């Protein structure tokens, strides 16, 4: 189409040809121009092929980048004569497109090809291959380039030594980076900033400060100060130092202000964050989103919404922060309203995080109709895959909305399942009392050689507990400890106590609690107490209940119920009187039912729905 429209094109002129290639919309257009260049013989012009490579090797349009690289390999690499030393300029351009592009491995292959073809490598070539190793976290390859540098005459080059420091830091080899730094005959701001940032990211703020203090004043720049400020702000005992450092900074940018605000927010100092926020002359979306997130996490969701409404411009991150804040504070309908408002913004599209938050809100509401609508919305978008968190959230949502069948359909439709998907499905089966199915999933995990984690075993043990599968629960617990070498946590012990207690093995449950290497919490004790009451183990139950009643109001109710089951009514009245004196109230039980697209909530001892969701 393009070729026909430009049939008068002078195919011996470089600039119009480059312009025509730049206007291509797909690979077919490129192929037509390529064909015309071949038939006219113009493709043999070194000047043209060089311009094509330089113009399009790093193009964001894949069909142009592929064509430029084809031209490079076909008309430049294959044309290297034996013994001829070629200039690395064009090679470096293609290598840069790889090292900074989607497949850095190609940069390593091209570097090897340069050496094999006798193309001289310069400091830029070496910096690009080090960049590729860094992005790939390819320590072995980086060390080979390091050795190549030591043998060459440009080992002492400051730029390349800084690249090596960056490589080792990216690979987690802080010690190697420091060795290079200490042996450098001269250092610049990049050298110091790289090491300081490396120390900050691995939590060694003291080492970072030591380097910062030894750094010549003229070499300190805004990046240096911001790295230190961010490092201190992330530590609870460092926020005050960060604040002092902020005041001492010779200049500040948005990163400086946002780092300190984030530090205040993370450590619950929301008022100080707001004071700093109010002093800012210029704010970006990150500033607003940080404050919204801070207010929401502190429980001040209405203040968060006020800030959200005041934002001059909102992006997806801002909407996500507000929705997440609502969900954290159990305002699930409000979270969905924010999503609906976002959907009306033509310039915004939800990302995976948005959808995970929305699915979580729907799961908490238990609205199956809404769940199915949201699932259809995701499918119709055709831009999201379910291999990650989104698939996990969908499984969890359907399970909590009462449709384990739909959850299973989603699970079975995911091709590349991670352990998180298995865990979500096992958790859903556990909630629905399908213990045998959950245990069967554990066996499938074993057969497929998938490595389970501690969450997997919490889910299976919980399922066994709800289904009364004592033998399977004991097997699961031993499998976790002996085969997978996973140290049991409080949740695992809690499930095992529940399994043994429900089956009437009170003495075994008591022994397990006594032998636990960690302190049992009140949940474990209350589980044991409930079992004592059910199985008429009065003495053990009373001892536990009196111990627990100091910590948890629900223990009074369990103790009262146990006394009642033994007909000890005086003791029942005594416990109830103690509850009244301490003004303790048991939260009433409630249930939900979805009818005509609305969820109705009912409480114990009431005949009417208290509200609708």
WOBEL-V71665 format. One line per field, one symbol per residue. psi: psi as a letter, one per 30 degrees, with the letter a starting at -180 (. if undefined). burial: + if it has 24 or more other ideal C-beta (glycine too) atoms within 12 Angstrom, else -. A space follows every 50 residues. Layout:
psi->???
burial->???
This chain:
psi->eeeefhfgkjggkeeeeeeeeffkflfeeeeeeeeeeeffffffjeeeee eeeeefegkfjeeeeeeeeeeeeefeefgkkkfkjkkgeeeeeeeefeff afifefeeeeeeeeeeggkkkaeeeeeeeeeeeeefhieeeeeeeeeeee flggegkeeeeeeeeeeeeeggieeeeeeeeffkflkaeeeeeeeeeeee fggifeeeeeeeefkkeffkaeeeeeeeeeeeffkegfeeeeeeeeffkf llaeeeeeeeeeeeefggieeeeeeeeffkekkaeeeeeeeeeeeeffgi feeeeeeeffkekkaeeeeeeeeeeeeeggieeeeeeeeeeeffjffkkk aeeeeeeeeeeeeefgjeeeeeeeeeeeefeggklgfbfeeeeeeeeeef ggifeeeeeeeffjeiklfeeeeeeeeeeeeggieeeeeeeeeeeeeghk jlafeeeeeeeeeeefggieeeeeeeeeeeeeefhkkkaeeeeeeeeeee eefgieeeeeeeeffkflkklfeeeeeeeeeeeeghieeeeeeeeeeeff ekefeeeeeeeeeefggieeeeeeeeeeeeeghkkkkkllllkkkhgkkk kklkgkflkelk.
burial->-++-----+-+--+--++-+++-+----++-+++-++----++----+++ +++++++++---+++++++++++-+++--+-----+-+-+++++++++++ +--+-++++++-++--+-+-++++++++++++++++-+--++--++-++- ------+-+++++++++++++-++-+++-++--+--++++++++++++++ ----+-+++-++--+----++-+++++++++++++--++-+++-++--+- -+--+++++++++++++-++-+++-++--+--++++++++++++++++-+ +-+++-++--+--++++++++++++++++-++++++-++--+-------+ ++++++++++++++++++-+++-++-++-----+-+--++++++++++++ ++++-+++-++--+--++++++++++++++++-+++++++++--+----- -++++++++++++++++-++-++++++-++---+-+-+++++++++++++ +++-++--++-++--+---+-+-++++++++++-+-+--+++-+++-++- -++++++++++++-------+---+---+------------+-+----+- +-----------+
